[in-house]
Amino acid sequence: MGEGLSASSIVRAVAEGAAERITRKVIADLQQMTDTMSGDDSGLKTTWDEICVQVQGEESFYWDAYEQIVYGLVARHIIQLSKHEREAIWLQTGAGFDWDGEDPEEREVYPVCDDDIINWLIREYVYSKAENWSNARIEACLARSIERDEL
């Protein structure tokens, strides 16, 4: 047992487990959405495909709409978290890190903010997965985009 036991490592493990679970649910939700905005010629079949292409390539005119969809899905799933999971995730955010470093007698009593949690999950987990996700449709769309850029 080379790894020591600490409160921060336990909190981080709880946060990571919950974040990964929510990310899997959000990706599954996005894969079920087949009304795409990229057009039939893109070859993309799901909203998740479209998000992956845009995270890996270039954001489209519709990027704000995709962000709203992802935000709404993450928000829907975090309300299902237990209090300790929400708090553990929040402590991983910038606001949580800053709060944890403050003098305990001077910091706000319960500053946990869903917006901090949602934005952190999207940036650190959902879009991180999208950066590395691939399938034949995504690869073909990105290749066509590179070909158009080279013309």
C-alpha positions in Angstrom: 0.0 0.0 0.0 2.1 2.8 -1.3 -0.6 5.4 -1.3 -1.4 7.2 1.9 -4.9 7.8 3.2 -6.0 11.4 3.2 -9.2 13.3 3.2 -8.4 15.0 -0.1 -7.7 11.7 -1.9 -11.0 10.3 -0.6 -12.9 13.4 -1.7 -11.2 13.3 -5.1 -12.1 9.6 -5.5 -15.8 10.3 -4.6 -15.8 13.2 -7.1 -14.2 11.3 -9.9 -16.6 8.3 -9.5 -19.6 10.6 -9.6 -18.2 12.7 -12.5 -17.5 9.6 -14.6 -21.0 8.2 -13.9 -22.6 11.5 -15.0 -20.4 11.7 -18.0 -21.4 8.3 -19.2 -25.1 9.2 -18.8 -24.6 12.5 -20.7 -22.8 10.8 -23.5 -25.5 8.1 -23.7 -28.2 10.9 -23.8 -26.3 12.7 -26.6 -25.9 9.5 -28.6 -29.7 9.0 -28.4 -30.2 12.4 -30.0 -30.4 12.0 -33.7 -31.7 15.4 -34.8 -28.4 16.8 -36.0 -27.6 20.4 -37.1 -24.6 19.6 -39.3 -26.6 18.5 -42.3 -27.1 15.2 -44.0 -23.8 15.5 -46.0 -21.7 15.4 -42.8 -22.3 11.7 -42.2 -22.8 12.4 -38.5 -25.7 10.6 -36.9 -25.9 11.9 -33.3 -25.5 15.0 -31.4 -22.5 13.4 -29.6 -20.8 12.8 -33.0 -21.3 16.5 -33.8 -19.9 17.6 -30.4 -16.9 15.4 -30.8 -16.2 16.8 -34.3 -16.4 20.4 -33.0 -14.3 19.8 -29.9 -11.6 18.1 -32.1 -11.9 20.5 -35.0 -13.7 23.7 -35.3 -16.8 25.0 -33.5 -19.7 25.6 -35.8 -22.2 28.4 -35.9 -24.4 26.2 -33.7 -21.9 25.7 -31.0 -23.9 27.7 -28.4 -26.9 25.4 -29.0 -24.7 22.4 -28.4 -23.4 23.9 -25.2 -26.9 24.6 -23.9 -27.9 21.0 -24.6 -24.9 19.7 -22.7 -25.4 22.1 -19.9 -29.0 21.0 -19.5 -28.2 17.3 -19.5 -25.4 17.7 -16.9 -27.8 19.9 -14.8 -30.5 17.2 -15.0 -28.1 14.5 -13.8 -26.4 16.4 -11.0 -29.7 16.8 -9.2 -29.6 13.0 -8.7 -26.3 13.1 -6.9 -26.1 12.7 -3.1 -25.2 15.7 -1.1 -21.7 14.4 -0.4 -21.1 13.7 -4.1 -22.1 17.2 -5.1 -19.9 18.6 -2.4 -17.0 16.4 -3.4 -17.3 17.5 -7.1 -17.6 21.2 -6.1 -14.4 20.9 -4.1 -12.6 20.0 -7.3 -13.7 23.3 -9.0 -11.7 26.5 -8.9 -14.3 28.0 -6.5 -14.1 24.9 -4.3 -10.4 24.9 -4.2 -10.3 28.6 -3.3 -12.9 28.1 -0.6 -11.0 25.1 0.9 -7.9 27.3 1.2 -9.6 30.1 3.1 -9.5 30.5 6.8 -12.3 28.2 8.1 -13.6 31.0 10.4 -13.9 33.5 7.5 -15.3 31.4 4.7 -18.9 31.1 3.6 -20.8 28.3 5.4 -22.2 26.5 2.4 -21.0 27.9 -0.9 -21.6 24.8 -3.1 -22.9 26.1 -6.4 -24.5 23.9 -9.1 -23.2 26.2 -11.9 -19.6 25.7 -10.7 -20.2 21.9 -10.7 -21.9 21.8 -14.1 -19.2 23.9 -15.9 -16.4 21.9 -14.3 -18.0 18.6 -15.3 -18.5 19.8 -18.9 -15.0 21.1 -19.2 -13.0 18.5 -17.4 -15.1 15.4 -18.2 -17.6 15.7 -21.1 -15.5 17.8 -23.5 -12.4 15.9 -22.4 -14.0 12.6 -23.5 -15.2 14.4 -26.7 -11.5 15.3 -27.5 -10.5 11.7 -27.5 -13.7 10.0 -28.9 -13.6 8.5 -32.3 -15.6 6.4 -34.7 -15.7 6.1 -38.5 -18.3 8.9 -38.9 -16.2 11.4 -36.8 -13.0 10.5 -38.6 -14.5 10.9 -42.0 -16.1 14.2 -41.1 -12.8 15.6 -39.7 -10.9 14.3 -42.8 -13.4 16.1 -45.1 -12.9 19.3 -43.0 -9.1 19.1 -43.4 -9.5 18.5 -47.1 -11.7 21.6 -47.4 -9.2 23.7 -45.4 -6.4 22.6 -47.7 -8.2 23.8 -50.9 
